[in-house]
Amino acid sequence: MIKKDEYIKKLENIASMTADEARKALLDEVQKDITAEMAKKIKRAEERIKIEAKDKAREILVDAMKHGATTYAAEYTVSTVAVGSDEVKGRIIGKEGRNIRAFEKATGVEMEIDETGDIRLSSFDSIRREIARRALEILIKDTRIQPSRIEEVVATTKTQMDDILLEEGTKITEECGVYNLPADLIKLIGRYKFRTSYGQNLGIHTIEETKIGVAIAQEVDADVEAVRLGCLLHDIGKVVSDEEGTHVEVGVATVKRFGFPKKVVAAVAEHHEDQPFSFLESVIVWIADAISGSRPGARYEPHEEYVKRMDKIEHIANEFPGVNEVYAFQAGRDVRVIVDPKEIDDDKMTVLAHDIAKRLEKEAEYAGQIKVTVIREVRATGTTSAH
């Protein structure tokens, strides 16, 4: 009988390798088989995970979009005010329409009486239109409707605009679940209601985006509050009018000024991919912004172009010396120019109207005719002596 040691020696001779070498070769073969099997299993697992991840991501996004529904209402270019009776309507119109003319001049908003008898206020400038709507509601309750009273009410309403912005800003922040912000910031957010981007109201877009972003953040275990604030403030630069730069640059400067955390600043800075994402929360804000802005019916180009065109018409006319205010009516076909009577006399009015019309013809990019009306008003007041 062959002894174990002799058997091993015989095997070593046949295999031309030592026992250790044979053991290593065998282990290598086993390892190769195991590695190949593991690779197959890993590949199958990766494919399954990709499918499941895609389905899960779709589920998260669809569920988040369901959260985006908002009851917040916004008006775009027209506001309607109920009149109540023919008597009130007559007082608003005034003798030969003088009150309507005074109202349009004071507010820069076009007034029309529709087929139901209600009054429609039309303007591309939503803040201007909101002032007009509130002033008109006050005047409807007033029995003393005449030009000087109209000017007084409109002037008072303009001074109350801060309170209006605070009120609207509070509605938006509370709808987004954000509280205890500084009053100055809430007033800026209040301007969202009066701002559109490609026809999409900024207030509605912000509320919708915030709800979507928060839902996604909760699903993926991100910093929910950073996402909430990032969504609320991502477009804040669009309503800051006294700073130079893109809305992203102005927005970043604004949130830094109010001392928000790095994640919130990053979300504002990166929501248009102007720079690489630095936090998961920035990616979520970007996704939520894209979902809200790109859903069918959310935005439409013509409104944005219309607003730009109206702005340009008013800006061109405003550049002439002696011009105090300019209002574009009838979608830009009718331009009213109010001048300083001390600088522009009756003779200069005719020349000014001609010059403005010519420049608009060259630069306004408007098909059709534009009627330019220059208004010069001189007033004198007297006061009786006390008895």
Order of alpha helices (4+ residues) and beta strands (2+ residues): alpha-alpha-beta-alpha-alpha-beta-beta-alpha-alpha-alpha-alpha-beta-beta-alpha-alpha-alpha-alpha-alpha-alpha-beta-beta-alpha-beta
